[in-house]
Amino acid sequence: MDIFHIIVLALIQGLTEFLPISSSGHLILPKELLGWPDQGLAFDVAVHVGTLLAVMLYFRRDIVTLILAWGQSIVDRRATDDGRLAWYIIIATIPAGLFGLLFDDFIETHLREVEVIATTTIIFGLALAFADRRASEGKALAQMTLTIAILIGVSQALAMVPGTSRSGITITAALLFGFSRVDAARFSFLLSIPVIVLSGGYLSLGLLDEPSVDWISLGIGAAVSAVSAYICIYYFLNFISRIGMMPFVVYRLLLGLLLFGVVLV
């Protein structure tokens, strides 16, 4: 890939990783509409590293607090609200990890089709609309329970199906359980950290067979995805309580129709 392709694809990854609009639905467009080459495994790893750096930098204080509280819960065998939340994030990550190990090959072989991505983009967009209509400003993260965390984790596992959107489905689930838009998004973003680590680590294993790696291009991709993802998180969390989820729902519906148009053409 040339530098222009790298920058555009890294921007797409960074901006769509945390918005509830499906990164896979966007990354398939340059290939299908413009005939761009596949970005390759090394690039996927690089942009994963970039988005991971962005979310960890944005939530750095939360991460330190959660880690300390988690460690304290092990030592004292008593968990504070932060300690429990840390455990919930760890436990909620397990379904996605198991789902990935069991079904990754099947998904890569059978579910990467444009028709599948278009369908899931629309279906889960409508689910987000339903959840947002029911959204309340009641529950905060301190009211998270183990059962709710596990169910949100199961929903996150379903996001391995292309077009679903990891952030979209976890925010949808959290909204349905009565959490405010901001706290639903915060839990979704915190929950993304171990998943991105696991996903990036799994993808990195494939790099062992790569004959050569263009580190400069990968560094540019990681940097662009990191900056764009950080900006995305910042503005999303600052405006979500005012704008709600409907703009993203409408966008998903239009994207799904565009993808179906690509298939028909």
C-alpha positions in Angstrom: 0.0 0.0 0.0 1.1 3.5 -0.6 1.1 6.3 2.0 -2.2 7.7 0.9 -4.0 4.3 1.3 -2.3 3.8 4.7 -3.5 7.2 6.0 -7.0 6.8 4.8 -7.5 3.3 6.1 -5.9 4.2 9.4 -8.2 7.1 9.7 -11.2 4.9 9.0 -10.1 2.4 11.6 -9.4 5.0 14.2 -12.7 6.8 13.7 -14.9 3.7 13.5 -13.3 1.5 16.2 -15.1 3.3 19.0 -18.1 4.8 17.3 -21.2 2.4 17.1 -21.1 2.3 13.2 -19.1 -0.8 12.3 -15.4 -0.6 11.4 -15.7 -3.6 9.1 -18.5 -2.0 7.2 -16.3 0.9 6.4 -13.0 -0.9 5.7 -14.6 -3.0 3.0 -15.7 0.0 1.0 -12.3 1.1 -0.4 -11.7 -2.4 -1.5 -15.1 -2.9 -3.1 -15.7 0.6 -4.6 -12.1 1.7 -5.4 -10.4 -1.6 -5.9 -7.8 -0.9 -3.2 -5.6 -3.8 -2.2 -6.2 -5.7 1.1 -4.4 -3.9 3.9 -2.7 -7.1 5.1 -2.1 -8.6 8.5 0.8 -6.3 9.6 -1.4 -3.2 9.0 -4.2 -4.7 11.0 -1.8 -5.2 13.9 -0.5 -1.7 13.6 -3.9 0.0 13.7 -4.9 -2.2 16.6 -1.9 -0.9 18.5 -2.9 2.6 17.6 -6.4 2.3 18.8 -5.2 0.5 22.0 -2.8 3.4 22.7 -5.6 5.9 22.2 -8.1 4.3 24.6 -5.5 3.6 27.2 -4.3 7.2 27.1 -7.8 8.6 27.4 -8.7 6.4 30.3 -5.3 6.3 31.9 -6.5 7.5 35.3 -9.4 5.0 35.3 -7.0 2.2 34.3 -4.6 3.0 37.2 -7.5 3.3 39.6 -9.0 0.0 38.4 -5.7 -1.9 38.5 -4.9 -0.7 42.1 -8.4 -1.5 43.3 -8.3 -4.9 41.6 -4.9 -5.7 43.3 -6.3 -4.4 46.6 -9.3 -6.7 46.3 -7.0 -9.7 45.9 -4.9 -8.7 48.9 -7.7 -7.7 51.3 -10.4 -10.0 49.8 -12.7 -7.0 49.8 -13.7 -5.2 46.7 -14.6 -1.6 46.4 -16.8 -0.4 43.5 -13.7 0.1 41.4 -12.4 -3.3 42.4 -15.6 -5.0 41.4 -15.7 -3.1 38.1 -12.2 -4.3 37.3 -13.3 -7.9 38.0 -16.4 -7.4 35.8 -14.3 -6.2 32.9 -12.0 -9.2 33.2 -14.9 -11.7 33.4 -16.9 -10.0 30.6 -13.9 -10.4 28.3 -14.0 -14.2 28.6 -17.0 -14.8 26.2 -15.3 -12.9 23.4 -12.1 -14.8 23.9 -13.8 -18.2 23.8 -15.9 -17.1 20.8 -12.9 -16.0 19.0 -11.0 -19.3 19.6 -14.0 -21.4 18.5 -15.3 -19.5 15.5 -12.6 -17.3 14.1 -11.8 -19.6 11.2 -15.5 -20.0 10.4 -16.1 -16.3 10.5 -13.1 -15.5 8.3 -14.2 -18.1 5.7 -18.0 -17.6 5.6 -19.0 -14.3 7.1 -16.7 -11.7 5.5 -19.2 -11.2 2.6 -20.6 -7.8 1.8 -24.1 -9.1 2.1 -23.5 -10.3 5.7 -21.9 -7.0 6.7 -24.7 -5.0 5.1 -27.3 -7.1 6.9 -25.7 -6.9 10.3 -25.0 -3.2 9.9 -28.8 -2.5 9.5 -30.1 -5.1 12.0 -27.9 -4.0 14.9 -28.4 -0.4 13.9 -32.1 -0.9 14.5 -31.3 -2.6 17.8 -29.3 0.5 18.8 -32.3 2.7 17.9 -34.6 0.6 20.1 -32.2 0.7 23.0 -31.6 4.4 22.7 -35.4 5.1 22.7 -35.5 3.3 26.1 -32.4 4.9 27.4 -32.6 6.4 30.9 -30.1 8.4 32.9 -30.6 6.1 35.9 -27.7 3.6 36.3 -24.1 4.5 36.8 -21.2 2.1 36.5 -21.1 1.7 40.3 -24.4 -0.2 39.9 -23.0 -2.8 37.5 -23.6 -6.4 38.5 -21.8 -9.6 37.6 -24.8 -10.9 35.7 -25.1 -7.7 33.6 -21.4 -7.6 33.0 -21.4 -11.2 31.7 -24.4 -10.5 29.4 -22.7 -7.4 28.0 -19.6 -9.6 27.5 -21.7 -12.2 25.6 -23.0 -9.4 23.4 -19.4 -8.3 22.8 -18.6 -11.8 21.6 -21.3 -11.5 18.9 -19.4 -8.5 17.5 -16.9 -10.9 15.9 -19.6 -11.2 13.2 -18.6 -8.5 10.7 -20.8 -5.4 10.5 -22.1 -5.8 14.1 -19.8 -3.2 15.7 -18.2 -4.1 19.0 -18.9 -0.7 20.6 -22.3 -0.6 19.0 -23.6 -3.9 20.4 -22.0 -3.4 23.9 -23.5 0.1 24.2 -26.8 -1.3 23.0 -26.7 -4.0 25.7 -25.7 -1.5 28.4 -28.5 0.9 27.4 -31.1 -2.0 27.6 -29.9 -2.7 31.2 -30.7 0.9 32.1 -27.3 2.6 32.1 -27.0 6.2 30.9 -25.5 6.8 27.5 -22.3 8.1 28.9 -21.8 5.2 31.3 -22.8 2.7 28.7 -20.1 4.1 26.4 -17.5 4.3 29.2 -18.0 0.6 30.0 -17.9 -0.3 26.3 -14.6 1.5 25.9 -13.0 0.1 29.1 -14.2 -3.3 28.0 -12.5 -2.8 24.6 -9.0 -2.7 26.2 -8.5 -6.4 27.0 -10.3 -7.4 23.8 -8.0 -5.3 21.6 -5.0 -6.6 23.5 -6.1 -10.2 22.9 -7.0 -9.5 19.2 -3.8 -7.7 18.5 -1.8 -10.4 20.2 -3.5 -13.1 18.2 -3.0 -11.2 14.9 0.7 -10.7 15.9 1.3 -14.4 15.9 0.6 -14.4 12.1 3.5 -11.9 11.6 6.0 -14.6 12.5 5.5 -15.9 9.0 5.9 -12.4 7.3 9.1 -12.3 5.2 9.5 -8.6 5.7 7.8 -5.7 7.4 7.6 -2.0 6.4 8.0 -0.5 9.8 7.8 3.1 8.7 4.4 2.5 7.0 3.2 0.6 10.0 4.3 3.4 12.3 2.4 5.9 10.2 -0.7 3.7 10.3 -0.5 3.2 14.1 0.0 7.0 14.7 -2.9 8.0 12.5 -5.2 5.5 14.0 -4.2 6.5 17.5 -4.7 10.2 17.0 -8.1 9.8 15.2 -9.3 7.3 17.8 -8.4 9.6 20.7 -10.3 12.5 19.1 -13.2 10.2 18.4 -13.4 9.0 22.0 -13.1 12.6 23.3 -15.9 14.1 21.2 -18.2 11.0 21.5 -18.2 11.0 25.3 -18.6 14.8 25.4 -21.6 15.0 23.1 -23.3 11.6 23.5 -25.7 12.7 26.3 -26.9 15.6 24.1 -27.0 14.0 20.6 -28.1 10.5 21.6 -27.6 7.5 19.3 -30.0 8.3 16.5 -27.5 10.1 14.2 -25.4 6.9 14.3 -28.5 4.7 13.7 -29.4 6.8 10.6 -25.8 6.6 9.4 -25.7 2.8 9.9 -28.9 2.4 7.9 -27.5 4.4 5.0 -24.2 2.5 5.2 -26.1 -0.8 5.0 -28.1 0.3 2.0 -24.9 1.5 0.3 -23.3 -1.9 0.9 -26.3 -3.6 -0.6 -26.0 -1.3 -3.5 -22.4 -2.4 -3.9 -23.6 -6.0 -4.1 -26.3 -5.3 -6.7 -23.9 -3.3 -8.9 
